[in-house]
Structures are given as C-alpha cells and as structure tokens.
Amino acid sequence: MSRWSIGRQLLRRWREPRAGLIVTSSLELAPGLYHLPDPGDGALRITGDELVLDAQGAVLDGGGRGGTGIVLYGRRRVILRNLVVRGYAWALEAINCEELVIEHCDFSNNGGSEGTFLDINRTEATAGGGLRFVHVNQSRITRIRAQHQDVGIDLIACRGFVIADCDLSYNTAWGIRLHGSSDCRLERNRAHHVNRCGGTGCDAAGILLTNGSHRNLVVGNDLRWSGDGFFLGNQFSPPSNDNVIVGNDGSYSPNNAFEATFSRGNVFRRNRACFSNFGFWLGFSTDTVLEENLITDNRCDGVHWEHGARGLLRNNLIARNGRYGVAFTLNPANRDFPDRCVSTGHELRDNRFVSNGQCAVYLLHTTGTRLEGNRYRAERQPWLVDGTSAENTLCDIPFSEWEVVVPLPTDLQ
C-alpha cells in the first residue's frame, strides 16, 4: 500500500470536528472538546448510510446558541456511539430514517424551559432536549444519558423502537415521549425527577404516551418523583390503546403515579404506585386491567376511575390511601363527553385492602360492578355505595380478617 493510501485512510479514520462537518462514511472522531455552533443545518450532518460514527468521547459544544448538534435526514443503518453533545436546542434530530443504533452517548444540558404548563400534543421543535425522532422506524437507543433539559427522548410518528438502560432523569418536560408512536419497547430506563412548575408537574412525566401510541411495552422503568410517573393521556386526539406497563415505579408523584385516560385495553401489572396524590387515575378509560400492583400510602385515592367502563382490578395490594382504596365515580353534570357518561361494568377480584381512610371501595353513580374474593383488614367499611348506583354485585364478606398478613416491602412500611 502506498504512503498516500495510508495517509488517506488515517485521515478518514481520525477527523477533527468542525462546524458543518458532513459525514458520508464510517469515521472515528479525534477525542477532545470542540466548540461547534450550528451554521443553520446542523453542526454535524450524517449524509451516508450503513456507517459507524465512533466519537471516541469527543464533546460537541454548541455554546448555548440553539440549533442542532447532529442531523440525519433519510438515513439508514447508522450507528452512533461514544459522543457528548451539549449546548444546542436539540442534541440530535433524525427524520425519515430507519435502523439507527445510538449507544453510550451523553446528550444532556441542551434546550430547556421551566414554569409553563405543557401542551402534551404539540410536536413542533419548540421545546429542547436530547434526541428528537420524526418518522423513524426499527431503531435502538441504549445506555445513553439525556438530562437537565426539557425532553430526554422524543418519538413522533415512529415504530419499532427499543429504548433501554438509559438515564433520562432531571428533565423538565418528559423523560421519554411517544407521540403517535407504536410497537416500541421501553425497558429499564431511569426517568425520575422529571418535573416543572416548582415541582407541581404541569403535565411533566417520566414517560408520556399520547396521540395514538399503541401496543407499546413499558417494563422496569424508574419514574419516581416526576410530575406524573407514567402519563398516558389524550382528550381531543386519538387514544393510545393496548399498551402493557409492567414492573415500573411511579411513586412520589405530586399528581398521579400512573395516569391512563381516554384509552382502551391498557394493562398495568406489578407496578408500584405509592406516596403520590393518586396511585392510578383512569378517567374516561375502558377495558383497562390492573393486576398485582402495589398501591399504597397515596394522599387521596389508590385508584380513581371516573367515567369508565369494564375495568378489571385483580390481586392488587391497596393500603393506607388517604380517602378511598378504589373509587368508581360519575359526574352527571359533566357534558363535555356525553357519549362517555358512564361508570359501569367493573370487576374487583381477589384484591387486598388495608386501612384506607374512608372505605376500601367507593361506588358513585356506578352500575353493573362486581366485588368478589377481596379481603379487607382494618377498614372503616369495605364499601360505600352512593348516588344512583344500582345493579352492583357485592359478593365479599363485609369484614374479613386473614390470618397471615403479607408484609409490605421494608421501604414501604
């Protein structure tokens, strides 16, 4: 191999980043700190496919002047690793891409805001944060950090993502948002302390699903101390249905550990919903399943379900909530959604209720609901039937005491 060929290979391997750098093939960046303002179309643009960009720990710093650190449009099979991007409005933006892999990167300290109520359905890039994906499919993000900004990871109209083992805590809007994004897996991420408005929330959440995000699997995420831990919500846009939420901790929320509204067929299993205002808020949802969850020590209700239908609560431990363990309610004066003016068809089976403030189960204007096989300990009363509630089946023994009380985990006693 000639001296010139060797020289060209070395230059291709080790590049010193500069503003407006265009990457067309696999490349390793020279380690170091680089102050790179965005000239208008990205400080670093990737324009090739099937390439690996290994930054070797290089730091791209936008100096807090806005813009985007890394831009990918229409790219396929790009791997990005070992990069730090900070000081931009967005660290990375990818549009119309597929099969991206992003790993071992730090996209913290980019665009942020505080003190305003969030619009969960807004998709314009007016917020700031770490990674923003629009129409990106079949991609994987692992072991990245994206903290101290508005958003950690934002998926808009995406499919088939895996987001795993990332730290997206201490943001001020959302750790992860899925907006119209389906068939994704969110696993073992940390998105705790995602909050704003002086800690009152303002629709911040550790994980947010909105606008028709279906069939996602959300497993083993730490969402504590966030505005909502997990927030699945829509009011005037398509519902988000058939998601499975397993083994997450949404505790210590000023609002709801878990919220799922205006939706159908979502399943919550083995989650922790403790020390929040409400453990679960499930307004206007139908066919939702709660099973084997720990729902304790919430200031108001363990589960509040207004204007809902056909819920199944099974094998949950619901203890020491300030008012009701479970409340099924309907407000006849609410005419905003006349087609959903129901509270009916719920089933509570084999749950354990302990020391809830006013009663274990509260039924207000609720019909066709069945209680069977539940156990009650140290409750003022097992249930309270109020309003026009009718045709409910209460098969439980009113005051049952079981010989062996299953102890709570030590951190929840």
C-alpha positions in Angstrom: 0.0 0.0 0.0 1.4 3.4 -1.0 2.2 6.1 1.5 -0.6 8.2 0.1 -3.2 5.5 0.5 -2.2 5.0 4.2 -2.4 8.7 4.7 -5.9 8.9 3.2 -7.1 6.0 5.5 -5.7 7.8 8.6 -7.4 11.0 7.6 -10.7 9.1 7.1 -10.4 7.5 10.5 -9.4 10.5 12.6 -11.3 13.6 11.9 -11.3 16.8 13.9 -14.9 18.0 14.0 -15.7 21.5 12.6 -19.0 23.3 12.3 -20.9 22.0 9.3 -18.9 18.7 9.1 -20.6 16.2 6.7 -20.1 12.5 7.4 -20.5 10.3 4.4 -18.8 7.1 5.6 -17.6 5.4 8.7 -15.5 7.6 10.9 -13.8 8.0 14.2 -13.5 11.5 15.6 -10.4 12.7 17.4 -11.1 12.9 21.1 -11.4 16.4 22.6 -13.7 19.4 23.2 -15.0 21.2 20.1 -17.0 24.4 20.2 -19.2 24.0 17.2 -22.1 26.4 16.7 -24.8 25.2 14.3 -24.3 27.1 11.0 -28.0 26.5 10.1 -28.4 22.9 9.1 -26.7 21.1 11.9 -23.2 21.3 13.5 -22.6 17.8 12.2 -24.6 16.2 9.4 -24.6 12.5 8.6 -25.4 12.0 4.9 -24.3 8.4 4.3 -25.9 5.0 5.0 -24.6 1.9 6.6 -21.9 3.6 8.5 -20.4 3.8 12.1 -19.6 7.1 13.7 -17.5 6.5 16.8 -16.7 9.8 18.5 -14.2 8.3 20.9 -15.5 10.6 23.7 -15.4 13.8 21.7 -17.5 16.6 23.0 -19.5 18.9 20.7 -20.5 22.1 22.4 -23.0 24.5 20.8 -22.3 27.2 23.3 -26.0 27.6 24.3 -26.8 29.3 21.0 -29.5 27.0 19.8 -29.6 24.9 16.7 -29.0 21.2 16.4 -25.9 19.2 17.1 -26.3 16.2 14.9 -28.7 15.9 11.9 -29.8 12.8 10.0 -32.4 13.1 7.2 -33.4 9.9 5.3 -30.6 7.8 6.6 -30.5 4.0 7.1 -28.4 1.7 9.2 -26.3 4.3 11.0 -24.5 3.5 14.3 -23.5 6.4 16.6 -21.6 5.8 19.8 -19.3 7.5 22.4 -20.3 11.1 21.8 -21.2 14.0 24.1 -23.4 16.7 22.6 -24.4 19.8 24.7 -25.3 23.4 24.4 -27.8 23.1 21.5 -31.6 23.4 21.3 -31.6 19.7 20.4 -28.6 17.4 20.6 -29.8 15.2 17.7 -32.6 15.2 15.2 -33.4 12.3 12.9 -36.2 12.5 10.3 -37.4 9.7 7.9 -34.7 7.3 9.0 -34.6 3.6 9.9 -32.5 1.1 11.7 -30.5 3.6 13.7 -28.4 2.5 16.7 -27.3 5.1 19.2 -25.4 3.9 22.3 -23.1 5.1 25.0 -23.7 8.8 24.4 -24.4 11.8 26.6 -27.0 14.2 25.2 -27.5 16.3 28.3 -27.6 20.1 29.0 -29.4 21.2 25.8 -32.5 23.3 25.4 -34.8 23.7 28.4 -37.5 25.7 29.9 -39.4 25.9 33.2 -42.5 27.3 34.8 -45.1 26.9 32.0 -47.9 24.3 31.6 -47.1 21.9 28.8 -49.1 21.0 25.7 -48.6 17.3 25.5 -49.9 17.2 21.9 -47.6 19.8 20.4 -45.0 18.3 18.1 -43.1 21.4 16.8 -39.5 21.5 17.8 -40.1 24.5 20.1 -39.1 22.6 23.2 -35.5 21.4 23.5 -33.6 18.4 24.7 -31.7 15.3 23.8 -32.9 13.2 20.9 -35.8 14.0 18.6 -37.1 11.4 16.1 -39.7 12.0 13.4 -40.9 9.1 11.2 -38.0 6.9 12.3 -38.5 3.1 12.5 -36.9 0.0 13.8 -34.2 1.7 15.8 -32.4 1.2 19.1 -31.2 3.5 21.8 -29.2 2.1 24.7 -27.1 3.3 27.6 -27.4 7.0 26.8 -27.8 9.9 29.2 -30.0 12.9 28.4 -30.6 15.1 31.4 -31.1 18.7 32.6 -33.2 19.9 29.7 -36.8 19.8 28.5 -37.0 16.3 26.9 -34.8 13.3 27.1 -36.1 11.4 24.1 -39.0 12.4 21.8 -40.5 10.0 19.3 -43.1 11.4 16.9 -44.8 9.0 14.4 -42.2 6.3 15.0 -42.4 2.5 15.0 -40.5 -0.4 16.5 -38.0 1.5 18.8 -36.1 -0.1 21.6 -35.1 2.3 24.4 -33.2 0.5 27.1 -30.9 1.2 30.1 -30.9 5.0 29.5 -30.8 7.7 32.2 -33.3 10.5 31.3 -33.8 11.9 34.8 -33.9 15.5 36.0 -35.6 16.9 32.8 -38.4 19.5 33.0 -40.9 18.1 30.5 -40.7 14.4 29.7 -38.0 11.7 30.1 -39.5 9.8 27.1 -42.4 10.9 25.0 -44.2 8.7 22.5 -46.5 10.8 20.2 -48.3 8.6 17.7 -45.6 6.0 18.1 -46.3 2.3 18.4 -44.8 -1.1 18.9 -41.9 0.2 20.9 -40.1 -1.3 24.0 -39.1 1.0 26.9 -37.0 -1.1 29.3 -35.1 -0.5 32.4 -34.7 3.3 31.9 -34.4 5.9 34.6 -36.7 8.9 34.2 -37.1 10.1 37.8 -37.4 13.7 39.0 -38.9 14.9 35.7 -40.8 17.9 36.9 -41.5 21.6 36.5 -43.7 24.4 37.8 -42.0 24.3 41.2 -42.5 20.6 41.5 -46.2 20.6 40.8 -45.9 18.9 37.5 -47.7 20.9 34.8 -48.1 17.7 32.7 -44.5 16.8 33.0 -44.0 13.0 33.2 -41.2 10.4 33.4 -42.9 8.6 30.4 -45.6 10.1 28.3 -47.7 8.3 25.7 -50.1 10.4 23.5 -51.9 10.7 20.2 -52.4 7.1 19.2 -49.4 5.3 20.7 -50.4 1.7 20.6 -49.1 -1.7 21.6 -46.0 -0.4 23.4 -44.3 -2.4 26.2 -43.1 -0.4 29.1 -41.1 -2.5 31.6 -39.0 -1.9 34.6 -38.5 1.9 34.5 -37.8 4.1 37.4 -40.2 7.1 37.2 -40.3 8.3 40.8 -40.7 11.9 41.8 -41.9 13.0 38.4 -44.9 15.3 37.6 -46.7 12.1 36.7 -44.7 8.9 36.8 -46.4 7.4 33.8 -48.9 9.5 31.8 -51.0 8.1 29.0 -53.4 10.8 28.0 -55.5 12.3 25.3 -58.6 14.4 25.3 -59.0 15.8 21.8 -56.8 13.5 19.8 -56.6 9.7 19.1 -56.5 7.5 22.1 -53.5 5.3 23.0 -54.6 1.7 23.3 -53.4 -1.8 24.1 -50.2 -0.9 25.9 -48.6 -3.1 28.6 -47.0 -1.4 31.5 -45.1 -3.9 33.8 -42.8 -3.5 36.8 -42.4 0.2 36.8 -42.2 2.5 39.8 -44.1 5.8 39.5 -44.2 6.7 43.2 -43.7 10.1 44.9 -45.6 12.0 42.2 -47.3 15.3 43.2 -50.1 14.1 41.0 -50.5 10.6 39.7 -48.1 7.7 39.9 -49.9 6.3 36.8 -52.4 8.0 34.6 -54.3 6.5 31.7 -57.2 8.4 30.3 -59.4 8.4 27.2 -58.0 5.0 26.2 -58.9 1.3 25.9 -57.3 -2.1 26.6 -54.2 -0.9 28.6 -52.7 -3.4 31.1 -50.8 -2.4 34.3 -49.1 -5.3 36.1 -46.8 -5.4 39.1 -46.1 -1.7 39.2 -45.5 0.5 42.3 -47.9 3.4 42.8 -47.2 4.8 46.2 -46.8 8.1 48.1 -48.4 10.2 45.4 -51.6 12.2 45.3 -53.4 9.4 43.4 -51.9 6.0 42.7 -53.8 5.4 39.5 -56.0 8.0 37.7 -58.0 6.3 34.9 -60.7 8.8 33.8 -62.7 8.0 30.7 -60.8 4.8 30.0 -62.4 1.4 29.2 -61.2 -2.3 29.4 -58.2 -1.4 31.5 -56.6 -4.1 33.6 -54.8 -3.5 37.0 -53.3 -6.7 38.4 -50.6 -7.4 41.1 -49.8 -3.8 41.7 -48.7 -2.2 44.9 -50.9 0.8 45.6 -50.2 2.3 49.0 -49.9 5.5 51.0 -51.3 7.9 48.4 -52.7 11.1 49.8 -56.1 10.8 48.1 -57.2 7.6 46.4 -55.3 4.5 45.5 -57.3 4.2 42.2 -59.7 6.8 41.0 -61.7 5.9 37.9 -64.2 8.4 36.7 -66.5 7.8 33.7 -65.0 4.4 33.0 -66.3 1.0 31.9 -65.3 -2.7 32.2 -62.2 -2.3 34.3 -60.6 -5.3 36.0 -58.7 -5.0 39.2 -57.2 -8.3 40.4 -54.7 -9.3 43.0 -53.6 -5.8 43.9 -52.5 -4.7 47.4 -54.3 -1.4 48.1 -53.4 0.0 51.5 -53.3 3.2 53.7 -54.6 5.5 51.0 -55.9 8.8 52.4 -59.6 8.6 51.2 -60.6 5.6 49.2 -58.8 2.5 48.1 -60.7 2.4 44.8 -63.3 4.9 43.7 -65.5 4.4 40.7 -67.4 7.7 40.0 -69.5 9.5 37.5 -70.4 13.2 37.4 -73.8 13.7 35.9 -73.1 17.4 35.3 -70.2 16.6 33.0 -71.5 17.2 29.5 -68.1 17.5 27.7 -68.2 13.9 26.7 -71.9 12.8 26.6 -71.0 9.5 24.9 -68.8 8.6 27.8 -71.2 9.5 30.7 -71.0 6.0 32.3 -69.4 4.3 35.2 -70.2 0.6 34.7 -69.2 -3.0 34.3 -66.1 -3.0 36.6 -64.8 -6.1 38.4 -62.7 -6.2 41.6 -61.5 -9.7 42.4 -59.0 -11.1 44.9 -57.6 -7.7 46.0 -56.3 -7.0 49.5 -57.4 -3.7 51.2 -55.8 -2.4 54.3 -56.5 0.7 56.4 -57.8 3.0 53.7 -59.1 6.3 55.0 -62.9 6.3 54.5 -63.5 3.0 52.8 -61.9 0.4 50.6 -64.3 0.8 47.6 -66.5 3.7 46.8 -69.2 3.5 44.1 -70.8 6.8 43.0 -73.5 6.6 40.3 -71.9 3.3 39.3 -73.7 0.3 37.9 -73.1 -3.3 37.0 -70.0 -3.6 39.1 -68.9 -6.8 40.9 -66.8 -7.3 44.0 -65.8 -10.9 44.7 -63.0 -12.6 46.7 -61.5 -9.3 48.0 -60.1 -9.3 51.6 -60.3 -6.3 54.0 -58.3 -5.6 57.1 -58.6 -2.6 59.4 -61.1 -0.8 57.1 -63.8 1.6 58.5 -66.1 -0.1 56.0 -65.4 -2.3 53.0 -67.5 -0.3 50.5 -69.7 2.7 50.3 -72.5 2.8 47.6 -73.6 6.4 46.8 -75.8 8.3 44.4 -77.8 6.4 41.8 -75.6 3.3 42.0 -77.6 0.2 41.1 -77.3 -3.4 40.0 -74.0 -3.9 41.6 -73.0 -7.4 42.9 -71.2 -7.3 46.2 -70.2 -10.9 47.0 -67.4 -10.2 49.5 -67.7 -11.0 53.2 -68.0 -7.4 54.6 -65.3 -7.6 57.3 -62.8 -10.3 56.7 -59.6 -10.8 58.6 -56.9 -13.1 57.1 -54.6 -14.9 59.5 -51.4 -14.1 57.7 -50.9 -10.5 56.6 -48.5 -10.3 53.7 -45.8 -7.7 54.8 -45.1 -4.7 52.7 -41.5 -4.3 51.4 -39.3 -2.7 54.0 -39.1 0.6 52.1 -42.9 1.0 52.1 -43.6 0.1 55.7 
